[in-house]
Structures are given as C-alpha cells and as structure tokens.
Amino acid sequence: MAPQNKPRNLIHLSGNTYLLRGSPVTIVYNYKETVYIIDPGHGSKRSKQLRQALSDLGAERVVAIITHYHSDHLSITGKINPSKVVSSRQDRLCIEDPRLRILVTFGYPIPPGHPSLPFDAPGVNVTGAIEPGEEIEGILETIPLPGHTPGQIGIVTPDSVLYLADSAFGTRVLENYYIPYHLDYDTALRTLYKIRDEYAGEYSRVVFGHGPLVSREEALGIIEENISHHEKVKEEILETAPGHSVEETVIEVLKKAGKTPTLQLVLLASGSARSLIASEYDLSLGVDRIVAREA
C-alpha cells in the first residue's frame, strides 16, 4: 500500500514505487525502513527534492542504485547520503573514476569540468557491485541491458514497474539528438529487440530514463519507434562512412537530418559511429566491409 501522506515531489506509480520527474527520471522504491533510489540524477534542485521525499518516507536507510556510469544519472548520489551504492561490476570503474568515465564515453581524455562535456560529475564509491541479472538485497530484480554502456542494468520493482534506463529513449530525445549515443551500437540494438520480445510485455509499467511517462501500450510503441530509428540511423552511418572520417560521417548524417552539428552532438554521436564502423570489420575474415562498400 502507498503511504497515506504522499511524499513531496514524487509521482505514485504503483504500490511502493514512485517517480521523480526529470531527464533522467529517478525511480524511488520504499521497503520498510529502506528507500531505494534508482539513478539519483543531477542538479541541486534534484538533491533537495530527493532529500524531502526521503524525509516524507521516513527513510532510515538509503540505497542508491546506478544503472550505468553516465554523469547525468549519478551526479548527486553523494548528496543523498546513501549507506550503500549498487552498480554492475562492468560499469563500476567508470562510476568511480570521472576521467576514465569521460575517456570511455567520448574516446578523448577531456578534462573534467570542460565546457564541451554535456554533464560532469564526481566519482562515486560503489560498495555493492553485482552481475546484471542478480537481485538487489532480495527485493529488486535487475535485467541486463548492455550497449549504451557495457554493464547497464534495468530495474524491476515488486510492483511490476520496469525501468529501462537509457536502453530506449522518448521520441523528443530521438528527434533532438538524432544519432542515439551507445558505446556499442549493435549490442544496444539487440537489447532493444530483446526488450520488445521478452521484457516489456511482462510488466504493468515501463519507464524510460529520458522520455515521457506513458501507459504500457504507449511504451511498447515507443520501443518499436526506437528500433526503427536505430536501424535507420545505422544504415545512414554505414552508407556515409566510406571515404570519410568518423567525425565527417557524423556531421554529414546530422546535416542531412536537418540538425546543427554542435560540438556536443558530434562528440556523442561519434561514439556510436565508431562502434558501427568497427563492427563492419569482420575479424574472422580480415575483411573491411566499409572499404568493400566504397569499392
């Protein structure tokens, strides 16, 4: 049952599961004296909102769960004073080390705090590393959602709420960024198909990290849209790549889509493009399929 007095700032989803709006959203699950904060997020306003909600819920213990290592999902973790921080083992090092996080995300050793970074965040000490698929304290299920990062996890609460983190995006995000960022684009695309075919239909609510709060049926439609968009962008990148550098490829694709290739857009999109171009090189045969396309 939900508390009689609704916690400030939170939207009640089901049972003991709540949501704090933002980009990304934060999922809050209340279990006895423990409150689980999934992707604390970023911004001074967010930390104040979460502290108020924790007070309203009577939290005696706070567990922060970080679904993946990107700064916008973890920036204010320390400000909610968690007694435990959980992440996947695969993403742990990048959560703890900001410089490694930036290097892996962008492929460049950009100094923390540099104005070209979309988000910046300190390191967070992970005290409870898990394998994707393991339960968290016997309460929350995790689902492997690799691609966006190697160890990204989805979370399922006991109230049948599935949180997809950044494995799929709302329509506005796809329109604004056009080339979705993924460290491993092909793996992210396979994850999208798995979400559609195995996961999304099993739960009462499906929530995106960056996207609208919608019904399950609408969420299924957004997942289909993600699959179509990702397939289209993949083909455009691979068609444009022959004879071009990664950055030239990204700029050309963005311009054709009517987007201004800002520095931040190019930095993010180049990671996806590098991944796709690398996947076109068949290691088993020693064949570069990008060169073959050009020929």
Summary of the structure (lengths in Angstrom):
residues: 295
radius of gyration: 19.3
end to end distance: 64.0
largest distance: 68.0
contacts: 1015
relative contact order: 0.11
helix: 41%
strand: 18%
